[in-house]
């Protein structure tokens, strides 16, 4: 690709005088690009320290569009009235020699994606999702956007932080503005058609089951659907959707907070994001809501627990909704209270399939690993064998014989802005007591590190509680996370300690429940037939699967068991 031209960006006051300033500041080609060609623009105001109100848009005529916002939109929308009345609001106009209508729409969508990942953006205003299909300059979009963002960073580092910081954030990764793959688009379109049919025909109690392994794009699909349903509900042309009640549920505290933050930014109703038990307790079977979307449905309880007095959360949710959309990965079931037998999983699949509602994602998108590397991991986890590690120029897979050396390598990655978010993880083989005043540790010989949410965050010290996901908190580079802190999230590089419960004997990986501290996986489970049974042979491999599939660009492994460590070291490339 030939070297791309630089973007042209002007920042002025968001006012009638601001347009005059653009004309005064620019001449020749630059003036033409900003005033006569398609542009992308950002209007923002600093609400308070580290808090911004932002609008992102695109237009073929920035003068006309700005006047529309200042003179007309102020009478229809509170967000524009606030921005127009504020004396500190700014307008950033972005031009580029290669801009055309499709490219500016795509840049606008990417700008929304990045802004949704900026923690200082508290309100993000836009009424459209503008993902484009193929067009002439589509292959230039990412490079042009990076140039634009780097230049915006020079204007305001708080509002436009470096790209790596944004891309590492949980908000960015769950944003509804990601470009969907063809597999995701197909699933989205099928689901939206089914929703419209159910709402229009007054049908009810259907299940759409979206299956896919870790990193297959299920969360992005669900977030996109939730946002698009809200958008359709704001459009009077879609009468079925405008009256619909839609909820998003997830049985994971940190993921609930991510969805609440996204909803708050976009002006959606955050009360429609909750944990399953709260939804079940607040809704009646006699008055079902329209649509419930469930992220990480493998975390739903299949027995009574705490304030939940039912026996199966998915069944109770389906009884309270006309259409339930659940994204599900049976290989991420970790606890006995989530456990489903193979027959119970098959029954769910058959129910969805009979209604034409079973969707299976086959492509893994998180790990930038070759097919051979992915297969090596599958053989390790599923077949429980250690084979020769394939060469992979795109994925950094390393085996260590010393946990300290692995930690040092992870720290080096975490301190490298280009490498990005990197953390240590371990199987749940060390005792952990929630709320314990004394710090619990992962200890291996002379190596010792705090275990799992032990160190206070900056927010804790300010009395504000934890505002970020575990991996995004700065102090967590000095502690080791578990499956429960990392499930649902990813890292650029993960260092995984495979604890003593995972052994290698007679050429096979075996699991020793006596050496696991994860009682929620090793205790007996009462099955539907009333019999109590140990199910750790299913759950402990799932724990390993979750940990080994977190790293986007690299995976580092240390095994405590001598025989497993020797087998892994022998499997390394010479």
CORGI-V660078 format. One record per pair of residues at least 4 apart in sequence whose C-alpha atoms are under 7 Angstrom apart, sorted by the first residue. I is the first residue (numbers start at 1). J is the second residue. D is the distance in Angstrom with one decimal. If there is no record, write none. Layout:
i/j/d
I/J/D
I/J/D
This chain:
i/j/d
5/97/6.9
6/147/7.0
7/94/6.9
7/95/5.8
7/96/4.8
7/147/6.9
7/148/6.0
8/30/6.5
8/94/5.8
8/95/5.0
8/96/6.0
9/92/6.7
9/93/5.6
9/94/4.6
9/95/6.3
10/22/6.9
10/92/5.7
10/93/5.4
10/94/6.9
11/90/6.8
11/91/5.6
11/92/4.4
11/93/6.5
12/18/5.1
12/21/6.8
12/90/5.8
12/91/5.3
12/92/6.6
13/18/4.9
13/89/6.3
13/90/4.5
13/91/5.8
14/18/5.8
14/84/7.0
14/89/5.6
14/90/4.7
14/91/4.9
17/21/6.3
18/22/6.5
19/23/6.7
19/63/6.7
20/24/6.3
21/25/6.0
22/26/6.1
23/31/6.8
26/30/5.9
26/31/4.9
27/31/4.8
28/32/6.4
29/33/6.1
30/34/6.3
31/35/5.8
32/36/5.1
32/37/6.6
33/37/5.1
33/95/5.4
33/96/6.4
33/97/6.8
34/39/6.4
34/93/6.7
34/94/6.8
34/95/5.3
35/61/6.5
35/62/6.1
35/63/7.0
36/61/6.3
37/60/5.9
37/61/7.0
38/59/5.6
38/60/4.1
38/61/6.7
38/99/6.3
38/100/6.1
38/101/6.4
38/104/6.8
39/58/5.7
39/59/5.6
39/60/6.3
39/93/6.8
39/94/5.6
39/95/5.1
39/104/6.4
40/57/5.8
40/58/4.2
40/59/6.5
40/93/6.2
40/94/5.2
40/95/6.8
40/104/6.0
40/108/6.3
41/56/6.0
41/57/5.3
41/58/5.9
41/92/5.5
41/93/4.5
41/94/5.8
42/54/7.0
42/55/5.7
42/56/4.7
42/57/6.4
42/91/5.8
42/92/5.1
42/93/6.7
43/54/5.8
43/55/5.1
43/56/6.6
43/90/5.6
43/91/4.5
43/92/6.3
44/52/6.7
44/53/5.5
44/54/4.4
44/55/6.3
44/89/5.5
44/90/5.4
44/91/6.7
45/52/5.6
45/53/5.3
45/54/6.7
45/83/6.8
45/88/6.1
45/89/4.2
45/90/6.3
46/51/6.0
46/52/4.5
46/53/6.4
47/51/5.4
47/52/5.3
47/53/6.6
50/120/5.0
50/158/7.0
51/120/4.7
51/121/5.8
51/122/5.9
52/120/6.0
52/121/4.7
52/122/5.7
52/123/6.8
53/121/6.2
53/122/6.0
53/123/4.8
53/124/6.3
54/121/6.9
54/123/6.1
54/124/5.0
54/125/6.1
55/124/5.8
55/125/4.6
55/126/6.1
56/108/6.6
56/112/6.7
56/125/6.7
56/126/6.2
57/108/6.1
58/104/6.3
58/105/6.5
58/108/6.3
59/65/6.8
61/65/6.2
62/66/5.9
63/67/6.3
64/68/6.2
65/69/6.3
66/70/6.2
67/71/5.7
68/72/5.1
68/73/6.2
69/73/4.7
69/74/6.5
69/80/6.6
70/74/6.1
70/84/6.0
73/77/5.9
73/80/6.1
74/78/6.8
74/80/5.0
74/81/4.3
77/81/6.4
78/82/6.1
79/83/6.4
80/84/5.9
81/85/6.0
82/86/6.1
83/89/6.0
99/103/5.8
99/104/6.1
100/104/6.1
101/105/6.3
102/106/6.3
102/132/6.5
102/135/6.9
103/107/6.0
103/137/6.9
103/138/6.7
103/141/6.8
104/108/5.9
105/109/6.3
105/130/5.8
106/110/6.2
106/130/6.3
106/131/5.8
106/132/6.0
107/111/6.0
107/141/7.0
107/145/6.5
108/112/6.3
109/113/6.3
109/129/6.5
109/130/5.6
109/131/6.3
109/177/6.3
110/114/6.2
110/177/6.9
111/115/6.0
112/116/6.0
112/177/6.5
113/117/6.7
113/172/6.7
113/175/6.3
113/177/4.8
113/178/6.3
114/118/6.6
114/166/6.6
114/172/6.6
115/121/6.8
116/171/6.5
116/172/6.1
116/175/6.4
116/262/6.9
117/166/5.4
117/169/6.2
117/171/4.8
117/172/4.1
118/166/6.1
120/159/6.7
122/265/5.2
123/265/4.3
123/266/6.2
124/265/5.1
124/266/5.3
125/266/6.2
129/177/6.9
131/179/6.3
134/138/6.4
137/141/7.0
140/144/6.1
141/145/6.0
142/146/6.2
143/147/6.4
144/148/6.3
145/149/6.1
146/150/6.1
147/151/6.3
148/152/6.2
149/153/6.1
149/160/7.0
150/154/6.9
152/156/6.5
152/160/6.2
153/157/4.8
153/160/4.8
153/161/6.0
153/162/7.0
156/160/5.9
157/161/5.0
161/165/6.8
162/166/7.0
163/167/6.2
164/168/6.1
164/417/6.8
164/418/7.0
164/420/6.3
165/169/6.7
166/172/6.5
167/172/6.0
168/420/6.9
168/421/6.1
169/173/6.5
169/472/6.8
170/174/6.3
170/258/6.8
170/469/6.8
170/489/7.0
171/175/5.9
171/258/5.9
171/262/6.8
174/219/6.4
174/220/5.6
174/223/6.5
175/220/6.7
175/223/6.5
176/220/6.3
176/223/5.0
176/224/4.1
176/227/6.5
177/224/6.9
180/184/5.5
180/185/5.8
181/185/6.1
182/186/6.1
183/187/6.3
184/188/6.0
184/221/6.3
185/189/6.1
186/190/6.2
187/191/6.1
187/359/6.9
188/192/6.1
188/221/6.9
188/225/6.9
189/193/6.2
190/194/6.2
191/195/6.1
192/196/6.2
193/197/6.2
194/198/6.1
195/199/6.1
196/200/5.9
197/201/5.8
198/202/5.6
198/203/4.7
198/204/6.4
199/203/6.7
199/240/6.1
200/240/6.3
203/322/7.0
204/322/3.9
204/323/6.1
205/318/6.0
205/319/6.6
205/321/6.1
205/322/4.3
205/323/5.4
206/322/6.3
206/323/4.8
206/324/6.2
207/323/5.9
207/324/4.9
207/325/6.0
207/352/5.6
207/357/6.7
208/324/6.1
208/325/4.7
208/326/6.3
208/352/5.8
208/357/4.6
208/358/6.0
209/325/6.1
209/326/5.1
209/327/6.0
209/352/6.1
209/357/6.3
209/358/5.1
209/359/6.1
210/326/6.1
210/327/4.6
210/328/6.1
210/358/6.3
210/359/4.7
210/360/5.8
211/327/5.8
211/328/4.9
211/329/5.7
211/359/6.2
211/360/4.7
211/361/6.0
212/216/5.7
212/218/7.0
212/328/6.6
212/329/5.7
212/360/5.9
212/361/4.7
212/362/6.4
213/329/5.6
214/549/6.7
215/364/5.5
215/365/5.4
215/366/4.4
216/361/6.4
216/363/5.7
216/364/4.4
216/365/5.3
216/366/6.8
217/221/6.4
217/365/6.7
218/222/6.3
218/327/6.2
219/223/6.1
219/295/6.5
220/224/6.0
221/225/6.2
222/226/6.2
222/295/7.0
223/227/6.3
224/228/6.1
225/229/6.0
226/230/6.4
227/231/6.2
228/232/6.1
229/233/6.1
230/234/6.5
231/235/6.7
232/238/6.3
232/241/5.9
232/242/6.6
233/241/4.9
233/242/3.7
233/243/6.9
234/242/6.2
235/242/6.8
236/242/6.6
238/242/6.2
239/243/6.7
240/244/6.7
244/290/5.8
245/289/5.6
245/290/5.2
245/291/6.4
246/272/6.9
246/290/6.1
246/291/4.7
246/292/5.8
247/272/4.7
247/273/6.0
247/291/6.4
247/292/4.8
247/293/6.1
248/272/6.2
248/273/4.9
248/274/6.6
248/292/5.8
248/293/4.7
248/294/5.8
249/273/5.8
249/274/5.1
249/275/5.3
249/276/5.7
249/293/6.2
249/294/4.8
249/295/6.3
250/255/6.9
250/256/6.2
250/274/6.7
250/275/5.3
250/276/6.5
250/294/5.8
250/295/5.2
250/296/6.3
251/275/5.2
251/276/6.3
251/299/5.9
251/300/6.3
252/256/6.1
253/257/6.5
254/258/6.4
254/469/6.0
255/259/6.4
256/260/6.1
256/273/6.9
256/274/6.4
257/261/6.1
258/262/6.3
259/263/6.1
259/273/6.9
260/264/6.0
260/270/5.4
260/273/6.3
261/265/6.2
262/266/6.3
263/267/6.1
263/268/4.8
263/269/6.5
263/270/5.7
264/268/5.9
264/270/6.2
274/278/6.7
274/279/6.7
275/279/6.6
276/280/6.1
277/281/6.1
277/308/5.8
278/282/6.1
279/283/6.2
280/316/6.7
280/317/6.3
283/320/6.6
284/288/6.5
284/320/6.2
285/319/5.6
285/320/4.8
288/320/4.3
288/321/4.6
288/322/6.2
289/320/6.3
289/321/4.7
289/322/6.3
290/321/5.5
290/322/4.9
290/323/6.2
291/321/5.9
291/322/6.1
291/323/5.0
291/324/5.9
292/321/6.3
292/323/6.5
292/324/4.9
292/325/6.2
293/324/6.0
293/325/4.7
293/326/5.9
294/325/6.1
294/326/4.6
294/327/6.3
295/326/6.3
295/327/5.5
296/327/5.9
296/328/5.8
297/326/5.8
297/327/5.7
297/328/5.0
298/328/5.4
298/329/6.0
298/330/6.1
298/332/6.5
298/333/5.4
298/338/6.8
299/333/6.4
299/338/5.9
300/313/5.9
300/314/6.6
300/338/5.8
301/312/6.0
301/313/5.6
301/337/5.3
301/338/4.6
302/311/5.6
302/312/4.2
302/313/6.2
302/337/5.7
302/338/5.2
302/339/6.5
303/310/6.7
303/311/4.2
303/312/5.7
303/337/5.7
304/308/5.6
304/309/4.9
304/310/5.2
304/311/5.1
305/309/6.5
312/316/6.3
313/317/6.0
314/318/6.1
315/319/6.2
316/320/6.5
317/321/6.4
318/324/5.9
331/542/5.3
332/542/5.5
332/546/6.4
333/338/6.2
333/339/6.5
333/539/6.5
333/542/6.5
334/521/6.4
334/539/5.2
334/542/6.2
334/543/6.1
335/339/6.4
335/520/5.0
335/521/4.8
335/539/6.7
336/520/5.8
336/521/5.5
336/525/5.8
340/344/5.8
340/345/6.3
341/345/6.4
342/346/6.1
343/347/6.1
344/348/6.4
345/349/6.4
346/350/6.1
347/351/6.1
348/352/6.3
349/353/5.9
349/358/6.6
350/354/6.0
351/355/6.7
352/356/6.4
352/357/4.7
352/358/5.1
353/357/5.3
353/358/4.8
366/552/5.5
367/551/6.2
367/552/4.2
367/553/6.3
368/394/6.6
368/395/6.2
368/552/5.8
368/553/5.8
369/373/5.9
369/374/6.4
369/394/6.2
369/395/5.0
370/374/6.3
370/392/6.4
371/375/6.1
372/376/6.2
372/390/6.3
373/377/6.4
373/390/6.1
374/378/6.3
375/379/6.1
376/380/6.3
376/387/6.8
376/389/6.7
377/381/6.1
378/382/5.4
379/383/4.7
379/384/6.0
379/385/5.8
380/384/4.7
380/385/5.0
380/386/5.6
381/541/6.5
381/545/6.2
384/508/5.6
384/509/4.9
385/507/6.7
385/508/5.3
385/509/6.2
386/567/6.7
386/568/6.7
387/571/6.1
388/571/4.4
388/572/6.5
389/571/5.5
389/572/5.5
389/573/6.2
391/573/6.9
395/553/5.4
395/554/5.4
396/553/6.3
396/554/4.3
396/555/6.2
397/554/5.5
397/555/4.9
397/556/5.8
398/555/6.5
398/556/4.8
398/557/6.4
399/556/5.9
399/557/4.9
399/558/6.2
399/568/6.6
399/569/6.2
400/406/6.2
400/557/6.0
400/558/5.1
401/558/6.3
402/406/6.5
402/558/6.9
403/407/6.2
403/447/6.9
403/558/6.1
404/408/6.2
404/447/6.3
405/409/6.3
406/410/6.3
406/495/6.6
406/556/6.9
407/411/6.1
407/424/6.9
408/412/6.2
409/413/6.4
410/414/6.2
410/422/6.0
410/423/6.4
410/495/6.4
411/415/6.2
412/416/6.4
413/419/5.5
413/420/6.7
413/422/6.2
414/419/6.8
414/420/5.8
414/421/5.6
414/422/4.9
416/420/6.4
419/492/6.9
420/492/6.0
421/491/5.6
421/492/5.3
421/493/6.7
422/491/5.7
422/492/5.6
422/493/4.6
422/494/5.6
423/471/6.8
423/477/5.7
423/493/6.8
423/494/5.4
423/495/6.3
424/480/5.0
424/481/6.2
424/494/5.9
424/495/4.6
424/496/6.0
425/480/5.1
425/481/4.5
425/482/5.6
425/494/6.9
425/495/5.9
425/496/4.8
425/497/6.2
426/480/6.7
426/481/6.4
426/482/5.5
426/496/5.3
426/497/4.5
426/498/5.9
426/499/6.7
427/482/6.3
427/497/6.7
427/498/5.7
427/499/5.6
427/543/6.9
427/544/6.8
428/482/6.2
428/516/6.3
428/517/5.8
428/518/5.5
429/499/5.7
429/500/6.8
429/501/6.6
429/515/6.4
429/516/4.4
429/517/4.7
429/518/6.7
430/442/6.0
430/517/5.5
431/517/5.5
432/440/6.0
439/450/6.5
439/454/6.0
440/450/5.8
440/451/5.5
441/448/6.2
441/449/5.3
441/450/4.4
441/451/4.8
442/448/5.5
442/449/5.4
442/450/6.3
442/451/5.7
443/447/5.7
443/448/4.3
443/449/6.7
444/448/6.3
449/479/5.6
449/480/6.7
450/454/6.2
450/479/4.7
450/480/6.3
451/479/5.7
451/480/5.0
451/481/6.5
452/479/6.6
452/480/5.6
452/481/4.7
452/482/6.2
455/475/6.7
456/460/5.8
456/461/6.7
457/461/6.4
457/466/6.8
457/473/6.6
457/475/6.3
458/462/6.4
459/463/6.2
459/464/5.0
459/465/5.4
459/466/5.6
459/467/6.8
460/464/5.6
460/465/4.8
460/466/6.1
468/472/5.9
468/473/6.2
469/473/6.8
470/476/6.9
470/485/6.4
471/476/6.3
481/485/5.9
481/486/6.8
482/486/6.4
483/487/5.5
483/543/6.4
483/546/6.5
483/547/6.2
487/546/6.6
490/550/4.7
490/551/6.2
491/550/5.7
491/551/5.0
491/552/6.0
492/551/5.2
492/552/4.7
492/553/5.2
492/554/6.5
493/551/4.9
493/552/6.5
493/553/5.8
493/554/4.7
493/555/5.8
494/550/6.6
494/551/5.1
494/554/6.6
494/555/5.1
494/556/6.1
495/555/6.1
495/556/4.5
495/557/5.9
496/547/6.8
496/556/6.1
496/557/5.0
496/558/6.4
497/557/6.0
497/558/4.9
497/559/5.8
498/502/6.6
498/558/6.1
498/559/4.6
498/560/6.2
499/559/6.3
499/560/5.3
500/515/6.1
500/560/5.4
500/561/5.4
501/511/5.5
501/512/4.7
501/513/6.3
501/515/4.7
501/516/5.3
502/509/6.8
502/510/6.0
502/511/4.9
502/512/6.5
503/509/5.6
503/510/5.2
503/511/6.1
503/561/5.7
503/564/5.9
504/508/5.5
504/509/4.4
504/510/6.0
504/563/5.5
504/564/4.7
505/509/6.4
505/510/6.8
512/516/7.0
513/522/5.9
518/522/6.4
519/523/5.5
521/536/5.6
521/539/5.9
521/540/6.8
522/534/6.7
522/535/7.0
522/536/5.1
523/534/6.4
524/532/5.8
524/533/5.0
524/534/4.4
524/535/6.8
525/532/5.3
525/533/5.3
525/534/6.2
525/535/7.0
526/530/5.8
526/531/5.5
526/532/4.2
526/533/6.4
527/531/5.5
527/532/6.1
535/539/6.5
536/540/5.4
537/541/6.8
538/542/6.6
539/543/6.3
540/544/6.6
541/545/6.2
542/546/6.3
543/547/6.5
544/548/6.1
545/549/6.2
546/550/6.8
551/555/5.5
558/565/6.9
559/564/6.3
559/565/4.9
560/565/6.7
561/565/6.0
562/566/6.1
563/567/6.2
564/568/6.2
565/569/6.1
566/570/6.1
567/571/6.2
568/572/6.7
